[in-house]
Amino acid sequence: MASSELFADYLVDRRKLRRKVTFWRVASFAMVIGAILFGVWRYTIGGQPLASSEHIARLSIEGLITGDRDTLQLIQGIADSHAAGVILSIESPGGTTTGSEKIYEELRRLAAKKPTVAVVGTMAASGAYIAALGADRIYARGNSLVGSIGVLFQIPNVSKLLDTVGVKMEEVKSSPLKAAPNGFEPTSPEARAALAALVADSFDWFRTLVKERRNMSDQEIAAVADGRVFTGRQGMPLKLVDGIGGEREAIEWLEKEKNIHAKLPVRDWRRQRSLERLGILGLSAGLAEVFGYETFAETLRKADQVSNSRLLDGMVAIWQGEVLN
């Protein structure tokens, strides 16, 4: 009798265990399917707009500008899409001069196909202002920072530190200006003059670009091309911006001047990592909206910005400062 009861209990436990295993199998399968469906939604509607649906594209230029391939391809994708117009949302202190040039040129190609209006958030300084020049019109908030028209070349010089610790860098090079300056010895007058010529050439290109795109006279460009930043309110009479406002004003301009319906949906176009395309990070983003925690994708994006800030090569067009409120 006892053995029969034990066997019965055993069967009951087995059934319970089987139900639990079945439940978790179904739940896991449902989570995978949900992640895939969420990823498809993000890619076709919530992330990259459907090519056949008319909309206003929102393209964000954020962080340090390097002219990376993903951003350039994203701009090209908008140009080939059914977007009726483009809002260029800028939040950036600038970046490399070459990267900013590449972004500007691609934005001009985009603007030739789609009416493009730039909206400045906190700042569009230096290389980011070059990007804004690629739009047909520029809006900024009253306290936004714009301008910083200038070019910078920096290299740390540790020659005195090496002298202090008794270290000397030996080198053999083909000519005096090869790899100069190198940071391990005082910069020679010849090397400094060569760098100054590089900076002057890039600065002349930057200044001429602003002058032509903003229809400025020699006196007007001279008043703004000393490297400083201006608020949006200051930038209005200086011709750096066309109006005070944000996305609402940008859409109103698109409707009034370009006959684009203001009720069209505004959809974000953005770079997506391979994991996001599969929907795995998309599910994370959905949960983050519910529970309010930072997604893995956002963490990766911030890490990219930090790493890029340490790896800017060549001349940079970037505003170096901190805005506190």
C-alpha positions, 0 to 999 in steps of 0.5 A, a space after each residue: 500500500 505504501 509503495 502504491 502511494 509513493 508511486 502515485 506521488 511520483 506520477 503527480 510530481 512528474 506531471 507537475 515537472 512536465 507542465 513546468 518544462 512545457 510552460 517554459 518552453 512555450 514561454 521561451 518560444 513566445 519571447 523569441 517570436 516576440 523579439 523577431 516581430 518587434 525587430 521587424 516592426 522597428 525596422 519597417 515602421 518604428 525604425 526605418 520607414 517603409 520605402 513605399 510610405 510617404 513621410 517626413 524623415 528625421 535624421 539625427 546628427 549627434 555626438 562627434 562627427 567622423 563621416 562614418 560609412 553608416 551615416 553616409 549610407 543612411 543619408 543615401 537611403 533617405 534620398 532614395 526613399 519616399 520621404 517627402 522632406 527631411 528634418 536634420 536634427 543636430 546635437 553635436 559639438 563638431 568633429 573632424 574637418 574631413 568627416 564634416 565635409 563628407 556629411 555636408 556633401 552627402 546632405 547637399 545631394 540629399 537636399 537636391 532630391 528632398 527639401 531639407 531643414 536643419 533643427 539645432 538642439 543644444 548646439 551645432 558648433 564647428 563641424 556640426 554647423 558645417 553639417 547644418 549648412 547642408 540643409 536648405 534652412 536652419 532653425 535654432 532655439 534661442 539658447 542653442 549654440 551655433 557657429 564656432 567657425 574655425 579649425 584646430 590642430 592639437 598634439 600633446 607635447 611631452 618633451 619636458 616630461 621625457 627630459 625629467 625622467 631621462 628618456 629620449 626618443 631616437 628616430 631616423 627620417 627622410 626629411 625634417 618635416 616627416 612625422 612632425 610634430 611628434 610630441 616627443 620633442 619641441 615643435 620646430 618653427 618649420 613644422 609649426 609653419 607647415 601646420 599653420 598652412 594646413 589650418 589656414 587652408 581648411 579654415 579658408 574653405 570653412 569660411 568660404 562655405 559659410 559665406 556662400 551658403 549664408 549669402 554673407 558679405 566680406 564684412 558679415 563673414 568677418 564678424 562671425 569667423 573668429 572661432 566663437 559660438 553664438 546663441 540662436 538669438 545672436 545668430 539671427 541678425 548675423 545670418 547664421 540661422 534663419 529662424 528661432 524655433 524647433 521641429 514645429 517651425 521646421 514642419 511649418 516651413 516645409 508645408 508653406 514653402 515646399 508644399 509638404 503636408 504637415 500631417 505626414 508622420 515624422 519617422 526616425 531614420 537611424 543607424 541600426 546594429 546587427 543585433 537591433 536588426 534581428 530584434 534582440 535589442 529591439 525587445 530590450 528597448 521595448 522593456 526599457 520604455 516600460 521599466 525605465 532602464 538604459 538599453 544595451 544599445 544606448 550603452 553601446 552608443 555612448 561607448 562609441 562616442 567616448 571612444 571616438 572622442 579619443 581617436 580623432 585624427 588630423 585637423 578637427 572642427 570642434 567646439 571645446 566647452 561645457 554648457 551647464 544649466 
